[in-house]
Amino acid sequence: MLHVVLLETALELVPTEITAKKLIQKQASLRRKKPNEILLDQTYHGQAMTQLLNGHKRGRPDILFFCLQSLLETPLCKSGFLTIHIHLYDGRIIEVNPSVRIPRNYERFVGLMEQLLLVGQVPPKGTALLKVIQKDLSTLISSLRDGYDTALTLLAVEGGHETRLGGLLSLIPSDISIPVIIGIGAFPHGDFQLDIQGFFDLHIELDTEVMMAWHVCSEILWLYALKNDITSKRRSFNSQQNQF
Ligand SMILES: C[S@@+](CC[C@H](N)C(=O)[O-])C[C@H]1O[C@@H](n2cnc3c(N)ncnc32)[C@H](O)[C@@H]1O
């Protein structure tokens, strides 16, 4: 199983410290919402965000949008060998149902995320496609290890151990039941909090320059699918199904 954990994701509602700002009040009223019911977004709130602690790491919901588009609905995801969790800046964790179809339209994605953060799950009733769960990051990673001492925990980070694609391919266990847990920062700038780094055994750097989080997601996902020959597994499963 491949478990992707998007870390310190720059997704949150406008925090109380800046809800009184005129620009935010206006934007909210145009959308017929309260200021603390809309997503924080650097594009619109950049100036107000200079007042926020760690403002440079926050208010980039588009990063999550592209990461989810890269991971969901892929052959690996459809095969049931992928889980995705979204760890937020405030420490809350969102569980992603692998069968969710994220809107292709960014405005609709924003509305969905606002509902998720306000209500705690989407859809609000019935089977959750996205849900805030009562776990912290440490508990989540322990549960994803699923009791395997051999589980691999990787953190993708600039300054980590220089790792080539071939090296990464050989790190991935051949036994698909052994969990591989990869942490990827879903924030625009800055470093991981120190305690977060400690949850991952191996820190890997995949390029000499900073990469987009969604490119890192894609690289890991497709490499993992290659190592486990997911296409062949899917073909043989489909041909067995067709025999009945
Ligand atoms: C835009 S970066 C965030 C910038 C931040 N300086 C950092 O490295 O964490 C988004 C995420 O992509 C991953 N990433 C970016 N460049 C990388 C690289 N060269 N090697 C490995 N992972 C990288 C990291 O997980 C990072 O948190």
The ligand as an ORCA input file, in Angstrom:
! r2SCAN-3c Opt
* xyz 0 1
  C       7.035     23.890     -2.726
  S       7.714     22.718     -1.657
  C       7.721     23.510     -0.118
  C       8.996     24.254      0.070
  C       9.889     23.888      1.231
  N      11.115     24.671      1.124
  C      10.193     22.430      1.452
  O      11.119     21.857      0.865
  O       9.492     21.773      2.231
  C       6.471     21.522     -1.478
  C       6.920     20.160     -1.072
  O       7.407     19.428     -2.177
  C       8.428     18.547     -1.748
  N       9.665     18.941     -2.426
  C       9.933     20.095     -3.058
  N      11.138     20.077     -3.612
  C      11.672     18.870     -3.326
  C      12.898     18.225     -3.641
  N      13.835     18.817     -4.353
  N      13.082     16.972     -3.198
  C      12.134     16.342     -2.481
  N      10.949     16.893     -2.165
  C      10.721     18.137     -2.578
  C       8.553     18.694     -0.249
  O       7.779     17.713      0.389
  C       8.013     20.077     -0.046
  O       7.551     20.267      1.260
*
